[in-house]
Amino acid sequence: MGFCPGLIYQSWDFFSTCYFPLRSVDIQSHFMENFLHMEKQITIIGGGLAGCEAAWQASKRDISVLLYEMKPQRFSPAHVSSLLGELVCSNSLRSNSLYNAVGLLKEEMRRLDSLIMKVAEETRVPAGEALAVDRQAFSSGITARLEAIDKVKIFREEMTQIPSEDIVIIASGPLTSPPLAESIKKLTGEESLYFYDAISPIVDGESLNKNVVFRASRYGEGNDYINCPMTPEEYYRFVDQLLKGEKVPYRDFERPVHFEGCLPLEEMAERGRETLAHGPMKPVGLKEPRSGKIPYAVVQLRQEDGPGTAFNLVGFQTKLKWKEQERIFRLIPGLEQAVFLRFGSLHRNTFIHSPTLLQKTLQLKKDPRILFAGQITGVEGYVESAAMGLLAGINAARVIQGKAPVIPPETTAMGGLIHYITNQQVKEFQPMNVNFGLFPPLARRIRGKDKRTAIGERALKDLEVWKKLFTAENAEDAELI
């Protein structure tokens, strides 16, 4: 079968179907005519997790990559390092358990030889069942790996226009620069959507009051977290001051639209004085060792680096002014003399309306030469962003090789995300983390842990069948995906 970028075959042991992405015959013909004359290389815009993963996947397939990263020429409001793959919001890649959807997604990525997963395992720090990394070592590792690949050329300059030639992957992230955002808007013909994402503060571990804080994970499962226990009086005093705290005002052209999974602390408090005690400060599964009692509320600190000198306040994203953060967060028992290595902040995140713009291959419907990857597609989270880069890198390489782009089965975590961001039935499209609600129902009704186990087993089984098909040496077999 010859190359046909608009006709994508999917096949696994229980399901076989043909996908016809919503493009006209004229667009497909135009793409094919131009493809025959293209220089065989991929231009990737953005050196975050998605862009780096895409570059890795494409170069592994012997494709030349031009990777453009605007740092250090220009920094976004949230970035501070010139390294590729910089982690901004947290150093945690969340759960590593296969009973958790993001843990399952990570396992799928490992089986597809993900660069991000490789380096994360090499630079991990203690965090219970979560996969957390030393963020400096993590970014350094990613940068070094890509700089060592002959097929990857890294350009430290801002890309403000989308190239009119080559296969292009736009992985500019949720903090896309204004000039590039304007180019994307012109390309898509729609106003970019946006929401606000928040960053938690980081404190120096040496400045913690060891007579107050205690180490423990919930339900006695290790001691990877530092905990600051609170009495009812301490909790209410903290909430009252939080509500009175002076916040950074929104600019005139901005409107606050927050992602529900990453709300600013003060906005949660505004929903009720008990909200935090049932949210990021819930004490469930923790006992204060000195009294043997469960605190009224607790603030958890998670290790940020390998040596254990820096800790972030879990769930403490905020738009408070920096001086207010220092004043109010020092009301937390154990943080009376805390030295803040980084204050929390809130920034604008931009994403496209993928359901109307993208095919399931992550190609732009109106111009399949262009793919999108990462958080700009409407996925939320480090791992989800990298997963979209992984698929975009594979598909961009396949287009150049004259092969049909591929779509992971919807029964997998990656496939569930793809289905969500390209589902035209979604009425109000908002960023989404991977979760078990994105997976198709099981053949039989199961509940609880057994259900999650069954979903995970099905996902990994189907992933292996799919992987064998698109990595097949036989050209004819490789088309049947």
Protein Blocks (a to p, Z undefined) as FASTA:
>chain_A
ZZdfkbccdddfkbccdddddddfklmmmmmmmmmmpccddddedjbfklmmmmmmmmmn
opacddddfbfkbccfkbcbfbehiafkbmcebjfbfkbfklmmmmmmmmnopaklmmmm
mmgccehjaccddfklmmmmmmmmmmmpmklccdddddfbdcfedjdddfebjmbcfklm
mmmmmmnopacddddddddddddfklpcfklmccddehhiajfbccddddfklmmmmmmm
mmmpccddddfkbccdddfklccfklmmmnojklmmmmmmpcghiacfklopacfbdcdd
ddfbfnopaccdehiacfbdfklmmmmmmmpghilmaccfbdcdddddddddfklmpcfk
opafklmkbccedjknopacjklmmmmmmmmmmmmmmmmnopacddddfkbmklmmmmmm
mmmkbmbacdddddfklpccdfbdcehjllmmmmmmmmmmmmmmmmmmmmpfblklmmmZ
Z
